[in-house]
Amino acid sequence: MAKPHVVVIPFPAQSHVIAKMELSQRLVQHGIRVTFVNTDFNHKLVTSNWLDKESFGDMMQMISIPDGLEPWEDRSDLCKLILSIMQTMPHKLEELIETINKEESTKVSCVIADDCMGWAIKVAKKMGIRRAAFWPASVATLASMLSFQKLIDDGIINEKGETCMVIYRRI
């Protein structure tokens, strides 16, 4: 039986990449093969600073796929970056997984994607691959984000994020 093989996909921001890299290294330590998929832009930054790459042998592979922006384009414009990622990366990820899966011994058994990269979960589902979303921030942040609509519905904050106290002071 082949070793489990996980494809890990972080959102292209430093804290997200670091968290997924830590997770990937722990998976390798437990005998799980990892393909770490970065954008082309981040791949150059990560691989040039990755000091411990030799210790993982063939158990961890660093791969890049394009984010759809040209190398000189500004990646600090998050709306532009996210739109480009959503238009470009799903197809590229599917192609990458198809290429990996040509070898029986390296078939992808799971995709772990940053919660901000939901499209990767959809690609895995479409391909019949197990999948998991990974939230790199604190659970308090996630709980807060998941509660926004309830806070609005309950009248605790308005659509602008203002609390009732701020609204009452204006009256």
MODELLER restraints for C-alpha pairs under 7 A, 6 or more apart:
rsr = mdl.restraints
at = mdl.atoms
rsr.add(forms.Gaussian(group=physical.xy_distance, feature=features.Distance(at['CA:2:A'], at['CA:105:A']), mean=5.22, stdev=0.5))
rsr.add(forms.Gaussian(group=physical.xy_distance, feature=features.Distance(at['CA:3:A'], at['CA:32:A']), mean=6.29, stdev=0.5))
rsr.add(forms.Gaussian(group=physical.xy_distance, feature=features.Distance(at['CA:3:A'], at['CA:33:A']), mean=6.71, stdev=0.5))
rsr.add(forms.Gaussian(group=physical.xy_distance, feature=features.Distance(at['CA:4:A'], at['CA:32:A']), mean=5.29, stdev=0.5))
rsr.add(forms.Gaussian(group=physical.xy_distance, feature=features.Distance(at['CA:4:A'], at['CA:33:A']), mean=6.11, stdev=0.5))
rsr.add(forms.Gaussian(group=physical.xy_distance, feature=features.Distance(at['CA:4:A'], at['CA:109:A']), mean=5.89, stdev=0.5))
rsr.add(forms.Gaussian(group=physical.xy_distance, feature=features.Distance(at['CA:5:A'], at['CA:32:A']), mean=5.95, stdev=0.5))
rsr.add(forms.Gaussian(group=physical.xy_distance, feature=features.Distance(at['CA:5:A'], at['CA:33:A']), mean=4.59, stdev=0.5))
rsr.add(forms.Gaussian(group=physical.xy_distance, feature=features.Distance(at['CA:5:A'], at['CA:34:A']), mean=5.72, stdev=0.5))
rsr.add(forms.Gaussian(group=physical.xy_distance, feature=features.Distance(at['CA:5:A'], at['CA:106:A']), mean=6.53, stdev=0.5))
rsr.add(forms.Gaussian(group=physical.xy_distance, feature=features.Distance(at['CA:5:A'], at['CA:107:A']), mean=6.51, stdev=0.5))
rsr.add(forms.Gaussian(group=physical.xy_distance, feature=features.Distance(at['CA:5:A'], at['CA:108:A']), mean=4.91, stdev=0.5))
rsr.add(forms.Gaussian(group=physical.xy_distance, feature=features.Distance(at['CA:5:A'], at['CA:109:A']), mean=5.29, stdev=0.5))
rsr.add(forms.Gaussian(group=physical.xy_distance, feature=features.Distance(at['CA:5:A'], at['CA:110:A']), mean=6.67, stdev=0.5))
rsr.add(forms.Gaussian(group=physical.xy_distance, feature=features.Distance(at['CA:6:A'], at['CA:33:A']), mean=6.20, stdev=0.5))
rsr.add(forms.Gaussian(group=physical.xy_distance, feature=features.Distance(at['CA:6:A'], at['CA:34:A']), mean=4.90, stdev=0.5))
rsr.add(forms.Gaussian(group=physical.xy_distance, feature=features.Distance(at['CA:6:A'], at['CA:35:A']), mean=6.29, stdev=0.5))
rsr.add(forms.Gaussian(group=physical.xy_distance, feature=features.Distance(at['CA:6:A'], at['CA:108:A']), mean=5.87, stdev=0.5))
rsr.add(forms.Gaussian(group=physical.xy_distance, feature=features.Distance(at['CA:6:A'], at['CA:109:A']), mean=5.95, stdev=0.5))
rsr.add(forms.Gaussian(group=physical.xy_distance, feature=features.Distance(at['CA:6:A'], at['CA:110:A']), mean=4.84, stdev=0.5))
rsr.add(forms.Gaussian(group=physical.xy_distance, feature=features.Distance(at['CA:6:A'], at['CA:111:A']), mean=5.61, stdev=0.5))
rsr.add(forms.Gaussian(group=physical.xy_distance, feature=features.Distance(at['CA:6:A'], at['CA:112:A']), mean=6.97, stdev=0.5))
rsr.add(forms.Gaussian(group=physical.xy_distance, feature=features.Distance(at['CA:7:A'], at['CA:34:A']), mean=5.79, stdev=0.5))
rsr.add(forms.Gaussian(group=physical.xy_distance, feature=features.Distance(at['CA:7:A'], at['CA:35:A']), mean=4.74, stdev=0.5))
rsr.add(forms.Gaussian(group=physical.xy_distance, feature=features.Distance(at['CA:7:A'], at['CA:36:A']), mean=5.96, stdev=0.5))
rsr.add(forms.Gaussian(group=physical.xy_distance, feature=features.Distance(at['CA:7:A'], at['CA:108:A']), mean=6.85, stdev=0.5))
rsr.add(forms.Gaussian(group=physical.xy_distance, feature=features.Distance(at['CA:7:A'], at['CA:110:A']), mean=6.41, stdev=0.5))
rsr.add(forms.Gaussian(group=physical.xy_distance, feature=features.Distance(at['CA:7:A'], at['CA:111:A']), mean=4.75, stdev=0.5))
rsr.add(forms.Gaussian(group=physical.xy_distance, feature=features.Distance(at['CA:7:A'], at['CA:112:A']), mean=6.13, stdev=0.5))
rsr.add(forms.Gaussian(group=physical.xy_distance, feature=features.Distance(at['CA:8:A'], at['CA:34:A']), mean=6.99, stdev=0.5))
rsr.add(forms.Gaussian(group=physical.xy_distance, feature=features.Distance(at['CA:8:A'], at['CA:35:A']), mean=6.21, stdev=0.5))
rsr.add(forms.Gaussian(group=physical.xy_distance, feature=features.Distance(at['CA:8:A'], at['CA:36:A']), mean=4.91, stdev=0.5))
rsr.add(forms.Gaussian(group=physical.xy_distance, feature=features.Distance(at['CA:8:A'], at['CA:37:A']), mean=6.04, stdev=0.5))
rsr.add(forms.Gaussian(group=physical.xy_distance, feature=features.Distance(at['CA:8:A'], at['CA:111:A']), mean=6.00, stdev=0.5))
rsr.add(forms.Gaussian(group=physical.xy_distance, feature=features.Distance(at['CA:8:A'], at['CA:112:A']), mean=4.81, stdev=0.5))
rsr.add(forms.Gaussian(group=physical.xy_distance, feature=features.Distance(at['CA:8:A'], at['CA:113:A']), mean=5.75, stdev=0.5))
rsr.add(forms.Gaussian(group=physical.xy_distance, feature=features.Distance(at['CA:9:A'], at['CA:36:A']), mean=6.29, stdev=0.5))
rsr.add(forms.Gaussian(group=physical.xy_distance, feature=features.Distance(at['CA:9:A'], at['CA:37:A']), mean=5.12, stdev=0.5))
rsr.add(forms.Gaussian(group=physical.xy_distance, feature=features.Distance(at['CA:9:A'], at['CA:38:A']), mean=6.54, stdev=0.5))
rsr.add(forms.Gaussian(group=physical.xy_distance, feature=features.Distance(at['CA:9:A'], at['CA:112:A']), mean=6.35, stdev=0.5))
rsr.add(forms.Gaussian(group=physical.xy_distance, feature=features.Distance(at['CA:9:A'], at['CA:113:A']), mean=4.66, stdev=0.5))
rsr.add(forms.Gaussian(group=physical.xy_distance, feature=features.Distance(at['CA:9:A'], at['CA:114:A']), mean=6.13, stdev=0.5))
rsr.add(forms.Gaussian(group=physical.xy_distance, feature=features.Distance(at['CA:10:A'], at['CA:16:A']), mean=5.74, stdev=0.5))
rsr.add(forms.Gaussian(group=physical.xy_distance, feature=features.Distance(at['CA:10:A'], at['CA:17:A']), mean=5.30, stdev=0.5))
rsr.add(forms.Gaussian(group=physical.xy_distance, feature=features.Distance(at['CA:10:A'], at['CA:20:A']), mean=6.03, stdev=0.5))
rsr.add(forms.Gaussian(group=physical.xy_distance, feature=features.Distance(at['CA:10:A'], at['CA:38:A']), mean=6.81, stdev=0.5))
rsr.add(forms.Gaussian(group=physical.xy_distance, feature=features.Distance(at['CA:10:A'], at['CA:113:A']), mean=6.07, stdev=0.5))
rsr.add(forms.Gaussian(group=physical.xy_distance, feature=features.Distance(at['CA:10:A'], at['CA:114:A']), mean=4.95, stdev=0.5))
rsr.add(forms.Gaussian(group=physical.xy_distance, feature=features.Distance(at['CA:11:A'], at['CA:17:A']), mean=6.68, stdev=0.5))
rsr.add(forms.Gaussian(group=physical.xy_distance, feature=features.Distance(at['CA:11:A'], at['CA:114:A']), mean=5.77, stdev=0.5))
rsr.add(forms.Gaussian(group=physical.xy_distance, feature=features.Distance(at['CA:11:A'], at['CA:116:A']), mean=6.24, stdev=0.5))
rsr.add(forms.Gaussian(group=physical.xy_distance, feature=features.Distance(at['CA:11:A'], at['CA:117:A']), mean=6.19, stdev=0.5))
rsr.add(forms.Gaussian(group=physical.xy_distance, feature=features.Distance(at['CA:12:A'], at['CA:39:A']), mean=6.82, stdev=0.5))
rsr.add(forms.Gaussian(group=physical.xy_distance, feature=features.Distance(at['CA:12:A'], at['CA:42:A']), mean=6.67, stdev=0.5))
rsr.add(forms.Gaussian(group=physical.xy_distance, feature=features.Distance(at['CA:16:A'], at['CA:136:A']), mean=5.99, stdev=0.5))
rsr.add(forms.Gaussian(group=physical.xy_distance, feature=features.Distance(at['CA:19:A'], at['CA:136:A']), mean=5.92, stdev=0.5))
rsr.add(forms.Gaussian(group=physical.xy_distance, feature=features.Distance(at['CA:24:A'], at['CA:34:A']), mean=6.43, stdev=0.5))
rsr.add(forms.Gaussian(group=physical.xy_distance, feature=features.Distance(at['CA:28:A'], at['CA:34:A']), mean=6.67, stdev=0.5))
rsr.add(forms.Gaussian(group=physical.xy_distance, feature=features.Distance(at['CA:28:A'], at['CA:59:A']), mean=6.23, stdev=0.5))
rsr.add(forms.Gaussian(group=physical.xy_distance, feature=features.Distance(at['CA:28:A'], at['CA:60:A']), mean=6.89, stdev=0.5))
rsr.add(forms.Gaussian(group=physical.xy_distance, feature=features.Distance(at['CA:33:A'], at['CA:59:A']), mean=4.57, stdev=0.5))
rsr.add(forms.Gaussian(group=physical.xy_distance, feature=features.Distance(at['CA:33:A'], at['CA:60:A']), mean=5.92, stdev=0.5))
rsr.add(forms.Gaussian(group=physical.xy_distance, feature=features.Distance(at['CA:34:A'], at['CA:59:A']), mean=6.13, stdev=0.5))
rsr.add(forms.Gaussian(group=physical.xy_distance, feature=features.Distance(at['CA:34:A'], at['CA:60:A']), mean=4.75, stdev=0.5))
rsr.add(forms.Gaussian(group=physical.xy_distance, feature=features.Distance(at['CA:34:A'], at['CA:61:A']), mean=6.29, stdev=0.5))
rsr.add(forms.Gaussian(group=physical.xy_distance, feature=features.Distance(at['CA:35:A'], at['CA:60:A']), mean=5.81, stdev=0.5))
rsr.add(forms.Gaussian(group=physical.xy_distance, feature=features.Distance(at['CA:35:A'], at['CA:61:A']), mean=4.77, stdev=0.5))
rsr.add(forms.Gaussian(group=physical.xy_distance, feature=features.Distance(at['CA:35:A'], at['CA:62:A']), mean=5.96, stdev=0.5))
rsr.add(forms.Gaussian(group=physical.xy_distance, feature=features.Distance(at['CA:35:A'], at['CA:63:A']), mean=6.79, stdev=0.5))
rsr.add(forms.Gaussian(group=physical.xy_distance, feature=features.Distance(at['CA:36:A'], at['CA:61:A']), mean=6.10, stdev=0.5))
rsr.add(forms.Gaussian(group=physical.xy_distance, feature=features.Distance(at['CA:36:A'], at['CA:62:A']), mean=4.92, stdev=0.5))
rsr.add(forms.Gaussian(group=physical.xy_distance, feature=features.Distance(at['CA:36:A'], at['CA:63:A']), mean=5.98, stdev=0.5))
rsr.add(forms.Gaussian(group=physical.xy_distance, feature=features.Distance(at['CA:37:A'], at['CA:62:A']), mean=6.28, stdev=0.5))
rsr.add(forms.Gaussian(group=physical.xy_distance, feature=features.Distance(at['CA:37:A'], at['CA:63:A']), mean=4.92, stdev=0.5))
rsr.add(forms.Gaussian(group=physical.xy_distance, feature=features.Distance(at['CA:37:A'], at['CA:64:A']), mean=5.35, stdev=0.5))
rsr.add(forms.Gaussian(group=physical.xy_distance, feature=features.Distance(at['CA:38:A'], at['CA:63:A']), mean=6.34, stdev=0.5))
rsr.add(forms.Gaussian(group=physical.xy_distance, feature=features.Distance(at['CA:38:A'], at['CA:64:A']), mean=4.75, stdev=0.5))
rsr.add(forms.Gaussian(group=physical.xy_distance, feature=features.Distance(at['CA:38:A'], at['CA:65:A']), mean=6.49, stdev=0.5))
rsr.add(forms.Gaussian(group=physical.xy_distance, feature=features.Distance(at['CA:39:A'], at['CA:64:A']), mean=5.16, stdev=0.5))
rsr.add(forms.Gaussian(group=physical.xy_distance, feature=features.Distance(at['CA:39:A'], at['CA:65:A']), mean=5.15, stdev=0.5))
rsr.add(forms.Gaussian(group=physical.xy_distance, feature=features.Distance(at['CA:39:A'], at['CA:66:A']), mean=5.42, stdev=0.5))
rsr.add(forms.Gaussian(group=physical.xy_distance, feature=features.Distance(at['CA:39:A'], at['CA:67:A']), mean=5.56, stdev=0.5))
rsr.add(forms.Gaussian(group=physical.xy_distance, feature=features.Distance(at['CA:40:A'], at['CA:64:A']), mean=4.93, stdev=0.5))
rsr.add(forms.Gaussian(group=physical.xy_distance, feature=features.Distance(at['CA:40:A'], at['CA:65:A']), mean=5.49, stdev=0.5))
rsr.add(forms.Gaussian(group=physical.xy_distance, feature=features.Distance(at['CA:40:A'], at['CA:66:A']), mean=5.21, stdev=0.5))
rsr.add(forms.Gaussian(group=physical.xy_distance, feature=features.Distance(at['CA:40:A'], at['CA:67:A']), mean=6.96, stdev=0.5))
rsr.add(forms.Gaussian(group=physical.xy_distance, feature=features.Distance(at['CA:41:A'], at['CA:71:A']), mean=6.96, stdev=0.5))
rsr.add(forms.Gaussian(group=physical.xy_distance, feature=features.Distance(at['CA:43:A'], at['CA:64:A']), mean=5.89, stdev=0.5))
rsr.add(forms.Gaussian(group=physical.xy_distance, feature=features.Distance(at['CA:65:A'], at['CA:89:A']), mean=6.96, stdev=0.5))
rsr.add(forms.Gaussian(group=physical.xy_distance, feature=features.Distance(at['CA:65:A'], at['CA:92:A']), mean=6.45, stdev=0.5))
rsr.add(forms.Gaussian(group=physical.xy_distance, feature=features.Distance(at['CA:66:A'], at['CA:89:A']), mean=6.64, stdev=0.5))
rsr.add(forms.Gaussian(group=physical.xy_distance, feature=features.Distance(at['CA:67:A'], at['CA:84:A']), mean=6.21, stdev=0.5))
rsr.add(forms.Gaussian(group=physical.xy_distance, feature=features.Distance(at['CA:67:A'], at['CA:85:A']), mean=4.83, stdev=0.5))
rsr.add(forms.Gaussian(group=physical.xy_distance, feature=features.Distance(at['CA:67:A'], at['CA:88:A']), mean=6.07, stdev=0.5))
rsr.add(forms.Gaussian(group=physical.xy_distance, feature=features.Distance(at['CA:67:A'], at['CA:89:A']), mean=5.95, stdev=0.5))
rsr.add(forms.Gaussian(group=physical.xy_distance, feature=features.Distance(at['CA:68:A'], at['CA:84:A']), mean=5.19, stdev=0.5))
rsr.add(forms.Gaussian(group=physical.xy_distance, feature=features.Distance(at['CA:68:A'], at['CA:85:A']), mean=6.13, stdev=0.5))
rsr.add(forms.Gaussian(group=physical.xy_distance, feature=features.Distance(at['CA:68:A'], at['CA:88:A']), mean=5.38, stdev=0.5))
rsr.add(forms.Gaussian(group=physical.xy_distance, feature=features.Distance(at['CA:69:A'], at['CA:84:A']), mean=6.54, stdev=0.5))
rsr.add(forms.Gaussian(group=physical.xy_distance, feature=features.Distance(at['CA:75:A'], at['CA:81:A']), mean=5.85, stdev=0.5))
rsr.add(forms.Gaussian(group=physical.xy_distance, feature=features.Distance(at['CA:90:A'], at['CA:119:A']), mean=6.39, stdev=0.5))
rsr.add(forms.Gaussian(group=physical.xy_distance, feature=features.Distance(at['CA:90:A'], at['CA:120:A']), mean=6.37, stdev=0.5))
rsr.add(forms.Gaussian(group=physical.xy_distance, feature=features.Distance(at['CA:90:A'], at['CA:123:A']), mean=6.51, stdev=0.5))
rsr.add(forms.Gaussian(group=physical.xy_distance, feature=features.Distance(at['CA:94:A'], at['CA:123:A']), mean=6.51, stdev=0.5))
rsr.add(forms.Gaussian(group=physical.xy_distance, feature=features.Distance(at['CA:97:A'], at['CA:108:A']), mean=6.98, stdev=0.5))
rsr.add(forms.Gaussian(group=physical.xy_distance, feature=features.Distance(at['CA:100:A'], at['CA:106:A']), mean=6.36, stdev=0.5))
rsr.add(forms.Gaussian(group=physical.xy_distance, feature=features.Distance(at['CA:100:A'], at['CA:107:A']), mean=6.17, stdev=0.5))
rsr.add(forms.Gaussian(group=physical.xy_distance, feature=features.Distance(at['CA:101:A'], at['CA:107:A']), mean=4.37, stdev=0.5))
rsr.add(forms.Gaussian(group=physical.xy_distance, feature=features.Distance(at['CA:101:A'], at['CA:108:A']), mean=6.37, stdev=0.5))
rsr.add(forms.Gaussian(group=physical.xy_distance, feature=features.Distance(at['CA:109:A'], at['CA:129:A']), mean=6.09, stdev=0.5))
rsr.add(forms.Gaussian(group=physical.xy_distance, feature=features.Distance(at['CA:109:A'], at['CA:130:A']), mean=6.34, stdev=0.5))
rsr.add(forms.Gaussian(group=physical.xy_distance, feature=features.Distance(at['CA:110:A'], at['CA:129:A']), mean=5.70, stdev=0.5))
rsr.add(forms.Gaussian(group=physical.xy_distance, feature=features.Distance(at['CA:110:A'], at['CA:130:A']), mean=4.56, stdev=0.5))
rsr.add(forms.Gaussian(group=physical.xy_distance, feature=features.Distance(at['CA:110:A'], at['CA:131:A']), mean=5.25, stdev=0.5))
rsr.add(forms.Gaussian(group=physical.xy_distance, feature=features.Distance(at['CA:111:A'], at['CA:124:A']), mean=6.36, stdev=0.5))
rsr.add(forms.Gaussian(group=physical.xy_distance, feature=features.Distance(at['CA:111:A'], at['CA:130:A']), mean=6.35, stdev=0.5))
rsr.add(forms.Gaussian(group=physical.xy_distance, feature=features.Distance(at['CA:111:A'], at['CA:131:A']), mean=4.66, stdev=0.5))
rsr.add(forms.Gaussian(group=physical.xy_distance, feature=features.Distance(at['CA:111:A'], at['CA:132:A']), mean=6.36, stdev=0.5))
rsr.add(forms.Gaussian(group=physical.xy_distance, feature=features.Distance(at['CA:112:A'], at['CA:131:A']), mean=5.76, stdev=0.5))
rsr.add(forms.Gaussian(group=physical.xy_distance, feature=features.Distance(at['CA:112:A'], at['CA:132:A']), mean=4.81, stdev=0.5))
rsr.add(forms.Gaussian(group=physical.xy_distance, feature=features.Distance(at['CA:112:A'], at['CA:133:A']), mean=5.75, stdev=0.5))
rsr.add(forms.Gaussian(group=physical.xy_distance, feature=features.Distance(at['CA:112:A'], at['CA:134:A']), mean=6.60, stdev=0.5))
rsr.add(forms.Gaussian(group=physical.xy_distance, feature=features.Distance(at['CA:113:A'], at['CA:120:A']), mean=6.23, stdev=0.5))
rsr.add(forms.Gaussian(group=physical.xy_distance, feature=features.Distance(at['CA:113:A'], at['CA:121:A']), mean=6.58, stdev=0.5))
rsr.add(forms.Gaussian(group=physical.xy_distance, feature=features.Distance(at['CA:113:A'], at['CA:132:A']), mean=6.43, stdev=0.5))
rsr.add(forms.Gaussian(group=physical.xy_distance, feature=features.Distance(at['CA:113:A'], at['CA:133:A']), mean=5.09, stdev=0.5))
rsr.add(forms.Gaussian(group=physical.xy_distance, feature=features.Distance(at['CA:113:A'], at['CA:134:A']), mean=5.96, stdev=0.5))
rsr.add(forms.Gaussian(group=physical.xy_distance, feature=features.Distance(at['CA:114:A'], at['CA:133:A']), mean=5.67, stdev=0.5))
rsr.add(forms.Gaussian(group=physical.xy_distance, feature=features.Distance(at['CA:114:A'], at['CA:134:A']), mean=4.94, stdev=0.5))
rsr.add(forms.Gaussian(group=physical.xy_distance, feature=features.Distance(at['CA:114:A'], at['CA:135:A']), mean=6.16, stdev=0.5))
rsr.add(forms.Gaussian(group=physical.xy_distance, feature=features.Distance(at['CA:115:A'], at['CA:133:A']), mean=5.02, stdev=0.5))
rsr.add(forms.Gaussian(group=physical.xy_distance, feature=features.Distance(at['CA:115:A'], at['CA:134:A']), mean=5.42, stdev=0.5))
rsr.add(forms.Gaussian(group=physical.xy_distance, feature=features.Distance(at['CA:115:A'], at['CA:135:A']), mean=5.45, stdev=0.5))
rsr.add(forms.Gaussian(group=physical.xy_distance, feature=features.Distance(at['CA:121:A'], at['CA:131:A']), mean=6.04, stdev=0.5))
rsr.add(forms.Gaussian(group=physical.xy_distance, feature=features.Distance(at['CA:124:A'], at['CA:130:A']), mean=6.71, stdev=0.5))
rsr.add(forms.Gaussian(group=physical.xy_distance, feature=features.Distance(at['CA:124:A'], at['CA:131:A']), mean=6.26, stdev=0.5))
rsr.add(forms.Gaussian(group=physical.xy_distance, feature=features.Distance(at['CA:151:A'], at['CA:157:A']), mean=5.77, stdev=0.5))
rsr.add(forms.Gaussian(group=physical.xy_distance, feature=features.Distance(at['CA:152:A'], at['CA:158:A']), mean=5.35, stdev=0.5))
rsr.add(forms.Gaussian(group=physical.xy_distance, feature=features.Distance(at['CA:152:A'], at['CA:159:A']), mean=6.50, stdev=0.5))
rsr.add(forms.Gaussian(group=physical.xy_distance, feature=features.Distance(at['CA:156:A'], at['CA:163:A']), mean=5.86, stdev=0.5))
rsr.add(forms.Gaussian(group=physical.xy_distance, feature=features.Distance(at['CA:156:A'], at['CA:164:A']), mean=5.86, stdev=0.5))
rsr.add(forms.Gaussian(group=physical.xy_distance, feature=features.Distance(at['CA:157:A'], at['CA:163:A']), mean=4.36, stdev=0.5))
rsr.add(forms.Gaussian(group=physical.xy_distance, feature=features.Distance(at['CA:157:A'], at['CA:164:A']), mean=6.00, stdev=0.5))
